């Protein structure tokens, strides 16, 4: 259910006439450069009406104001309008923005140079005295930064990957400022490894972890993802769990998200509509590597997508209690740290002259990483983006924000990840496990992710997931089924009959799932994998 913050009468200009109390303030829209009055009727019992918004030229409208109270006649409205106009300079002014997160700058029409900039977030970065009105579009802010900082320090202690993820979350502000193409970081590994918890923690740096302006899922279409990203210049976006989506190939969407522009479309006048644009950090999570879900020409992905594999349950979080702590702390404290980082950039003058000093610092980090990683243009291109993470960590220390990074460890881990990603890319193009290895992987996956469909003698894996698993292991789905049948792990038909009613080879088993929690349909197509296959030296029940 969508929740809209109720208007407050705190710091409003109060008009009292004929026993009627009316609160007034001015709302200035930073997106449209227009202002409007907000009026709230304060009733005798202290309750307040829903706010009414109107422009200055509508203030004389009896019809408009009568909706707030029948006591509003023409004479009363004239008196209210005169008092508002007479005290215009004394009426509190509040602000809102209605699109685009991150850096916003105005181009000087005469010189073409970037003038004064601001940052749209849970407050307005770099604008003294700008007080945001409650608006469902804005990033959300609640509680304090210190409880979240203390939690972050516990989570990042002796965990280089977590340090990278937190620093990368702040690095989105650098990417947006310098208009660098977006970097996508995919955290992958099987369920219950803390992927979503760590992403929720990082999201709380910028806003509520449940804010759909920055936290979404792969269940959305490509166009829906573009709408989330449109206009974002500096606030990290989180796309959770690729298993919720129906994509078979992620190549195009990864390229598009990194490129930072949507495809141009012709409108009815045969002109290209305005393209969506963004420049930020993008987090993703999945059970399987996205490299394995992209086409065979994968080398270009290395400069666009950094993958981090979570192999063990404690790679991200030490235990389930930590996940609960993250949930509790982020319920009440969010949206503060990101804006503190942005304001520190501006207070230190790093935004002056089109971010001149910020760019100098960034180029130092870029050259340092590029010299250490070596390699071809692909490696050099990835180093350009990872340099923003290094700079974010170092600036956080310089600004004294209280997050305890070990920048030497972060650098070493980033270099290691780049090399590991290159190896994984090569493996994903060439390596195919033996059928015994594939069977072990399939059973392991089924136990973790599909146990609710299990039967005594078999694992049942939804057809779409089986197809993804096959692709992940460099098999065609039919090829893998045939190989599994050769070792007795899969059979034709539900009971091994071999053919459907139409006389065609039938593999899929129709499973009754009407009583399975979370299932809306009565049945599901699955591939049945039998459990009684013995592989020497392997305990599949472990």
C-alpha positions in Angstrom: 0.0 0.0 0.0 1.4 3.4 -1.0 1.9 5.7 2.0 1.9 9.5 1.4 3.3 11.7 4.2 0.6 13.9 5.7 1.2 17.6 5.5 2.5 19.3 8.6 1.6 22.8 9.8 4.9 23.3 11.6 6.6 26.5 10.5 3.6 27.6 8.4 2.3 31.1 8.2 -0.9 31.2 10.3 -3.9 33.3 9.4 -6.7 33.7 12.0 -9.9 35.4 11.0 -13.5 35.1 12.3 -12.5 32.1 14.4 -11.0 30.3 11.4 -7.3 29.3 11.4 -5.5 28.7 8.2 -1.9 27.5 7.7 -0.1 28.7 4.5 3.3 28.1 3.1 4.9 28.3 -0.4 6.0 25.1 -2.2 8.7 25.7 -4.8 9.2 23.0 -7.4 12.9 22.7 -8.3 12.1 20.6 -11.3 9.7 23.0 -13.0 10.9 26.3 -11.4 7.3 27.0 -10.3 5.7 27.7 -7.0 2.3 27.2 -5.5 0.6 27.9 -2.2 -0.2 25.1 0.2 -3.2 25.7 2.5 -4.3 23.7 5.5 -7.5 24.4 7.5 -6.9 23.9 11.3 -10.2 22.9 12.8 -11.5 23.8 16.3 -10.7 20.3 17.6 -7.1 20.7 16.4 -7.5 18.3 13.5 -6.3 19.4 10.1 -7.8 19.2 6.6 -6.0 17.6 3.7 -3.8 20.2 2.1 -5.0 22.2 -0.9 -2.5 23.5 -3.5 -3.1 26.4 -5.8 -1.1 29.0 -7.8 -1.2 32.7 -6.9 -3.6 33.5 -9.8 -6.1 31.0 -8.3 -6.2 32.5 -4.8 -9.3 34.5 -5.6 -11.3 31.4 -6.4 -14.3 30.9 -4.1 -15.1 27.6 -5.7 -11.6 26.2 -5.0 -11.5 27.3 -1.4 -15.0 26.3 -0.5 -13.9 22.6 -0.8 -12.0 23.3 2.5 -14.9 24.7 4.4 -18.3 26.2 3.7 -17.5 29.2 5.8 -15.3 30.5 3.0 -17.4 33.2 1.4 -16.2 35.9 -1.0 -15.4 38.5 1.7 -13.4 36.0 3.8 -11.4 34.8 0.7 -10.6 38.4 -0.3 -9.3 39.1 3.2 -7.2 35.9 3.2 -5.8 36.7 -0.2 -4.8 40.2 0.8 -3.1 39.0 3.9 -1.2 36.3 2.0 -0.1 38.8 -0.7 0.8 41.4 2.0 3.0 38.9 3.9 4.4 37.1 0.9 8.0 37.5 1.9 7.3 36.2 5.4 5.6 33.0 4.4 7.8 30.0 4.9 9.2 28.6 1.6 9.6 24.8 1.2 10.9 22.8 -1.7 10.2 19.7 -3.7 11.5 18.0 -6.8 9.4 15.7 -8.9 11.9 13.9 -11.1 15.5 12.8 -11.2 17.8 11.8 -8.3 21.4 13.0 -8.0 23.3 15.9 -9.6 21.3 18.6 -11.4 23.0 21.5 -13.1 21.8 24.4 -15.1 23.7 25.2 -18.4 24.4 28.9 -19.0 22.7 29.7 -22.3 25.3 32.3 -23.3 28.5 30.4 -22.3 27.3 26.8 -22.4 29.0 26.2 -19.1 27.6 24.3 -16.2 26.4 26.8 -13.5 25.3 26.1 -10.0 24.6 22.5 -9.2 22.5 20.7 -6.6 21.9 17.1 -5.6 18.3 15.7 -5.3 18.1 13.2 -2.5 16.5 12.9 0.9 17.5 16.6 1.1 18.9 19.0 -1.4 22.6 18.8 -1.4 24.6 22.0 -1.5 21.6 24.3 -1.0 21.6 25.9 2.4 18.2 26.3 4.0 16.3 24.2 1.5 13.7 22.3 3.4 12.0 19.5 1.5 8.3 19.1 1.8 7.1 15.5 2.1 6.8 14.0 -1.4 6.5 10.4 -2.4 9.1 11.0 -5.2 11.9 12.2 -2.9 14.4 9.8 -1.4 13.4 9.1 2.2 15.2 10.1 5.4 14.5 8.8 8.9 16.4 8.5 12.2 20.1 9.1 12.5 23.3 8.3 10.6 25.2 7.0 13.6 23.3 3.8 14.3 23.7 2.8 10.6 27.4 3.8 10.6 28.0 1.6 13.7 26.2 -1.3 12.0 28.1 -0.8 8.7 31.4 -1.0 10.7 30.4 -4.3 12.1 29.4 -5.7 8.7 32.6 -4.5 6.9 35.1 -5.6 9.6 37.5 -8.2 8.1 35.2 -8.5 5.1 36.8 -6.8 2.0 33.8 -7.6 -0.2 31.4 -5.7 2.1 33.9 -2.8 2.2 33.8 -2.7 -1.6 30.0 -2.8 -1.7 29.6 0.0 0.8 32.2 2.2 -0.9 30.6 1.4 -4.3 27.2 2.6 -3.0 28.8 6.0 -2.2 30.7 5.9 -5.5 27.5 6.4 -7.4 27.7 10.1 -6.5 31.1 10.3 -8.2 29.9 8.5 -11.3 27.0 10.9 -11.6 29.1 14.0 -11.0 31.8 13.0 -13.6 29.2 11.5 -16.0 31.1 8.2 -16.2 29.2 5.3 -17.7 27.4 3.2 -15.1 29.0 0.3 -13.4 27.0 -2.9 -12.7 28.0 -5.1 -9.8 26.3 -8.5 -9.6 26.5 -10.5 -6.3 25.8 -14.1 -7.0 25.5 -17.3 -5.1 22.8 -19.6 -3.8 20.0 -18.6 -1.5 20.4 -17.7 2.2 23.9 -16.2 1.7 22.9 -12.6 2.8 22.8 -11.0 -0.7 19.5 -9.3 -0.2 20.4 -8.2 3.3 23.6 -6.6 2.3 21.8 -4.8 -0.6 19.1 -3.5 1.8 21.9 -2.2 4.1 23.6 -0.4 1.2 20.2 1.0 0.0 19.7 2.5 3.4 22.7 4.7 2.8 20.5 6.6 0.3 16.9 6.0 1.2 14.4 3.6 2.7 15.4 0.0 1.7 11.9 -0.5 0.4 11.8 2.7 -1.7 10.8 1.6 -5.2 12.7 4.6 -6.8 16.0 2.8 -6.1 15.2 -0.8 -5.1 13.5 -3.0 -7.7 13.8 -6.6 -9.1 14.7 -8.4 -12.2 11.0 -9.4 -12.5 10.5 -6.0 -14.2 10.7 -5.6 -18.0 13.7 -3.8 -19.6 11.5 -0.7 -20.1 10.4 -0.7 -16.4 14.1 -0.9 -15.3 14.8 2.1 -17.7 12.0 4.1 -16.0 13.6 3.5 -12.6 17.0 4.6 -13.8 15.8 7.6 -15.9 17.4 10.8 -14.8 19.4 9.2 -12.0 22.8 10.9 -11.8 24.4 9.7 -8.6 22.1 7.4 -6.4 22.8 3.7 -6.4 20.0 1.5 -7.9 19.5 -2.1 -6.6 18.0 -4.9 -8.8 17.3 -7.9 -6.7 17.3 -11.6 -7.6 17.5 -12.5 -11.3 15.7 -15.8 -10.5 12.5 -13.7 -10.3 12.9 -12.6 -14.0 12.1 -14.5 -17.1 15.1 -13.4 -19.2 17.1 -16.2 -20.9 19.8 -13.8 -22.1 21.0 -10.8 -20.1 23.5 -9.5 -22.7 21.3 -6.7 -24.1 20.1 -5.4 -20.8 23.6 -5.4 -19.2 24.9 -3.4 -22.2 22.0 -1.0 -22.0 22.1 -0.4 -18.3 25.9 0.3 -18.5 25.5 2.6 -21.5 23.2 4.9 -19.6 20.7 5.6 -22.4 17.4 4.0 -23.6 16.7 3.2 -27.2 15.2 6.0 -29.1 11.6 5.4 -30.3 9.6 7.2 -33.0 6.5 9.1 -31.8 3.4 9.8 -33.8 5.2 12.7 -35.6 8.0 10.3 -36.6 10.5 12.1 -34.4 12.6 10.4 -31.8 11.2 10.9 -28.3 13.6 12.1 -25.6 15.8 9.3 -24.5 16.1 8.3 -20.9 19.6 8.9 -19.5 21.4 8.0 -16.3 24.9 7.7 -14.8 25.2 5.8 -11.5 26.1 2.6 -9.7 23.9 -0.4 -10.3 23.8 -3.4 -7.9 22.3 -6.8 -8.9 21.9 -10.1 -7.2 21.4 -13.6 -8.6 21.8 -17.2 -7.8 23.8 -17.9 -11.0 26.5 -15.9 -12.7 25.1 -13.4 -15.2 28.2 -14.1 -17.4 26.6 -17.6 -17.9 23.4 -16.0 -18.9 24.9 -13.8 -21.6 25.8 -14.7 -25.2 29.1 -16.2 -26.4 30.8 -13.0 -27.3 31.3 -12.0 -23.7 34.6 -10.2 -23.4 32.9 -6.8 -23.6 31.1 -7.6 -20.5 34.3 -7.3 -18.5 34.3 -3.5 -18.7 30.6 -3.3 -17.9 29.9 -6.0 -15.2 31.8 -6.9 -12.1 30.7 -10.2 -10.6 31.3 -11.1 -6.9 30.7 -14.8 -6.1 29.5 -15.6 -2.6 30.6 -19.1 -2.0 30.0 -19.6 1.7 27.2 -18.6 4.1 29.5 -16.3 6.1 31.2 -14.5 3.2 28.9 -11.5 3.6 27.3 -11.9 7.1 28.6 -13.9 10.0 25.2 -15.4 11.0 21.4 -15.0 10.7 21.4 -12.8 13.7 23.3 -10.2 11.7 20.6 -10.3 9.0 18.0 -9.6 11.7 20.1 -6.7 13.1 20.3 -5.2 9.6 16.6 -5.4 9.3 15.9 -3.8 12.7 18.5 -0.9 12.3 17.5 -0.1 8.7 13.8 0.0 9.6 14.5 3.2 11.6 17.7 4.8 10.2 18.1 5.6 6.5 18.7 8.3 4.0 21.3 10.2 5.9 24.8 9.0 5.0 24.6 9.4 1.3 23.6 13.1 1.6 26.4 13.6 4.2 28.8 12.3 1.6 27.4 14.6 -1.1 27.4 17.7 1.1 31.0 17.0 2.1 31.9 16.9 -1.6 30.4 20.4 -2.0 31.7 21.8 1.3 35.2 20.8 0.2 34.8 22.6 -3.1 35.1 19.5 -5.2 32.1 20.5 -7.3 33.5 23.9 -8.3 34.3 24.5 -12.0 32.3 21.5 -13.2 33.8 19.2 -10.6 37.4 20.1 -11.5 39.1 19.0 -8.3 36.9 15.8 -8.0 38.1 14.9 -11.5 41.7 15.4 -10.6 41.4 13.1 -7.6 39.5 10.5 -9.7 42.2 10.6 -12.5 44.9 9.8 -9.8 43.0 6.7 -8.7 42.3 5.7 -12.3 45.9 5.9 -13.3 47.0 4.0 -10.2 44.6 1.1 -10.8 45.4 0.9 -14.5 49.1 0.8 -13.9 48.6 -2.1 -11.5 46.1 -4.2 -13.5 47.9 -3.9 -16.8 46.2 -5.9 -19.6 44.4 -4.7 -22.7 41.7 -2.0 -23.2 39.1 -4.2 -21.5 41.0 -4.3 -18.2 41.8 -0.6 -18.5 38.2 0.2 -19.1 37.1 -1.7 -16.0 39.8 0.1 -14.0 38.3 3.4 -15.0 35.1 2.5 -13.2 36.5 0.7 -10.2 38.6 3.8 -9.5 35.4 5.5 -8.4 35.1 2.9 -5.6 38.7 3.6 -4.4 38.0 7.4 -4.5 34.8 7.0 -2.6 36.5 5.0 0.2 39.3 7.6 0.5 37.0 10.6 0.5 34.8 9.0 3.1 37.9 8.8 5.3 39.0 12.3 4.5 35.5 13.7 5.2 35.5 11.9 8.6 32.1 10.2 8.1 33.0 7.4 10.5 32.9 4.4 8.2 36.1 2.3 8.8 37.5 1.3 5.4 40.9 -0.3 4.8 41.7 1.2 1.4 44.8 -1.0 0.9 42.7 -4.1 1.3 40.0 -2.7 -1.0 42.5 -2.0 -3.7 44.0 -5.5 -3.5 40.6 -7.1 -3.5 39.5 -5.1 -6.6 42.6 -6.1 -8.5 41.9 -9.7 -7.5 38.3 -9.5 -8.5 39.2 -8.2 -12.0 41.5 -11.1 -12.6 39.0 -13.6 -11.2 36.3 -12.1 -13.5 38.5 -12.6 -16.5 39.1 -16.3 -15.6 35.3 -16.8 -15.0 34.5 -15.2 -18.3 36.9 -17.6 -20.0 35.5 -20.6 -18.1 31.9 -19.6 -18.9 32.8 -19.7 -22.6 34.7 -22.9 -22.7 34.2 -25.2 -19.6 31.6 -27.9 -19.6 31.3 -30.1 -16.5 31.1 -33.9 -16.8 27.6 -35.3 -16.5 28.5 -36.6 -13.0 29.6 -33.0 -12.0 26.5 -31.6 -13.6 24.3 -34.1 -11.7 25.9 -33.1 -8.4 25.4 -29.4 -9.2 21.7 -29.9 -10.2 20.9 -31.9 -7.0 22.7 -29.2 -4.9 20.6 -26.5 -6.6 17.4 -28.4 -6.2 18.0 -28.9 -2.5 18.7 -25.2 -1.9 16.1 -23.6 -4.2 13.4 -26.1 -5.2 13.0 -28.3 -2.1 9.3 -27.3 -1.8 8.7 -29.4 -5.0 10.6 -32.4 -3.8 9.2 -35.9 -3.6 10.7 -38.9 -1.8 12.6 -40.3 -4.7 13.1 -37.3 -6.9 13.9 -33.6 -7.1 11.5 -31.6 -9.2 13.0 -28.5 -10.9 10.8 -26.0 -12.8 11.5 -26.2 -16.5 12.6 -22.6 -16.8 15.1 -23.0 -14.0 16.4 -26.3 -15.4 17.0 -24.5 -18.8 19.0 -21.8 -17.0 21.0 -24.4 -15.1 21.8 -26.1 -18.4 23.0 -22.9 -20.0 25.0 -22.1 -16.9 26.9 -25.3 -17.3 27.3 -24.8 -21.1 24.8 -27.6 -22.0 21.8 -27.3 -24.3 18.7 -28.3 -22.2 17.9 -31.3 -24.4 21.5 -32.4 -24.4 21.6 -32.3 -20.6 18.4 -34.3 -20.3 19.8 -37.0 -22.6 23.0 -37.2 -20.7 21.1 -37.5 -17.4 19.0 -40.2 -18.8 22.1 -42.2 -19.7 23.1 -42.4 -16.0 19.5 -43.1 -14.9 18.9 -39.7 -13.4 16.1 -38.6 -15.7 13.6 -40.6 -17.7 11.2 -40.0 -20.6 7.7 -39.1 -19.4 6.3 -38.9 -15.9 6.8 -42.6 -15.3 9.4 -43.3 -17.9 6.8 -44.0 -20.6 8.7 -42.1 -23.2 6.0 -40.5 -25.2 3.1 -38.0 -24.9 -0.4 -38.6 -26.1 0.6 -37.0 -29.4 3.4 -39.5 -29.8 6.2 -37.0 -29.2 9.1 -37.5 -26.8 7.9 -36.1 -23.4 10.2 -35.0 -20.7 8.2 -32.5 -18.6 6.3 -33.8 -15.5 3.1 -31.9 -14.5 3.4 -31.5 -10.8 0.4 -30.6 -8.6 1.5 -27.6 -6.6 -1.8 -26.2 -5.5 -0.9 -26.8 -1.8 2.6 -25.4 -2.1 3.0 -22.1 -0.3 3.3 -19.1 -2.6 2.0 -21.0 -5.7 -1.1 -19.4 -7.4 -1.6 -22.1 -10.1 -2.7 -25.6 -9.7 0.2 -27.2 -11.5 3.7 -26.6 -12.7 5.9 -28.1 -15.4 9.0 -29.6 -13.9 11.9 -31.8 -14.8 12.2 -34.8 -12.4 15.7 -35.7 -11.4 16.0 -39.0 -9.5 17.9 -39.0 -6.2 19.2 -42.6 -6.2 22.2 -42.2 -8.4 25.5 -43.2 -6.7 28.6 -41.2 -7.6 31.8 -42.5 -6.1 33.3 -40.3 -3.4 30.3 -38.0 -3.2 27.6 -37.9 -0.5 24.6 -36.1 -2.1 22.8 -36.1 1.3 25.4 -34.0 3.0 
